[in-house]
């Protein structure tokens, strides 16, 4: 028995999120089907972050146990030969049998992409939030600074989560912009349910002038989801990478 | 009766090319269905370039006649409300009733995109030719220079074309590259069937060292398709724009 860790890239457009569900295609289902085709084994996949429908990944991490004799580094090629082309394995390796992609993660990084156009968005509509609104990026940047730090992020957690501890440490929350894009990079030791999209939805309200930049402090202090802005659309969100101590070999 | 000119952007991934055909979705079909839904009229669409299956457009030009009283500039919004999201109208205007998008075109511009990776191509596989081959871009550039000019391009015309005159004037054929991409921009007064993809396929052979850069002159001189390289894949090709005198109002 070996535990295999995979790093994955996927286009979430055609899937109802990562986690397996009845009567809808998911990333987990395609991966488990791929493993079954290769080995006949019914693997149970563990993952670092259960991305929602339409959300993309550049570096999702999953793990599963197998008795097959496929060499760990060859799993990448084996799975890519049976997976749909919108899911690609970037790396495969054997890890310690206790390795858990979510519990052992020490840092996760997300990207949220805004494409500054409303017209001529054919090639972006599934890969960014497209808007031609005039946004005050300076004010949004100020709000970002107030998000960094160890805080209770309950105001940025969607209902439907069973989490009890809402304290997370955001080590980085930055906006970069050019004529075409606004990109938010956010890194933390962990994220609450829909946290990045609610943060982005709130920053957009700041950018529109509906909230002053400093209001983000009050939102955080309130620990109340109804104080924050709406949830930004999924297609702009990318799970970029997940970091582990000892490169994930535990 | 008014003739309406549209400028279109589309993602060709899910279509069997521009031109209408039985039992397969095409761009033309979706546009004619859209016009029918808005007006009840069975329009016959004229287009500037019949793109192949999987080929994209950033500025395709089409025209059709209508008796409806939709104001010309509103056609853009009306059609976008009924078209699938991978086809977008960027502009609509009334033109002279004799305007023909192909016959009156004075210049067309295409882009061919190579993404220099074989792995981690999930978001590019439908929008570029992905390859990690080491290509001699300097040699490819030399070949590009030999393509510019007024020449008989029969060697770069796929069979299945009814064209008799193979002479075209390529006013520009340039390669730009960076770490991630190689882009070919090519402009001419007109293009033969699959000409851009055959030129790119031939340039790739030069880049691989299979042909010397100067061999392109012999290929042109031979006026024989079998001398040129293979046809490069469709997903890297974009119809960028079509130019007319008097902004296409004839």
Boltz contact constraints between the chains, C-beta under 6 A:
constraints:
  - contact:
      token1: [A, 9]
      token2: [B, 120]
      max_distance: 6.0
  - contact:
      token1: [A, 9]
      token2: [B, 122]
      max_distance: 6.0
  - contact:
      token1: [A, 11]
      token2: [B, 122]
      max_distance: 6.0
  - contact:
      token1: [A, 85]
      token2: [B, 125]
      max_distance: 6.0
  - contact:
      token1: [A, 88]
      token2: [B, 122]
      max_distance: 6.0
  - contact:
      token1: [A, 90]
      token2: [B, 120]
      max_distance: 6.0
  - contact:
      token1: [A, 120]
      token2: [B, 9]
      max_distance: 6.0
  - contact:
      token1: [A, 120]
      token2: [B, 90]
      max_distance: 6.0
  - contact:
      token1: [A, 122]
      token2: [B, 9]
      max_distance: 6.0
  - contact:
      token1: [A, 122]
      token2: [B, 11]
      max_distance: 6.0
  - contact:
      token1: [A, 122]
      token2: [B, 86]
      max_distance: 6.0
  - contact:
      token1: [A, 122]
      token2: [B, 88]
      max_distance: 6.0
  - contact:
      token1: [A, 125]
      token2: [B, 85]
      max_distance: 6.0
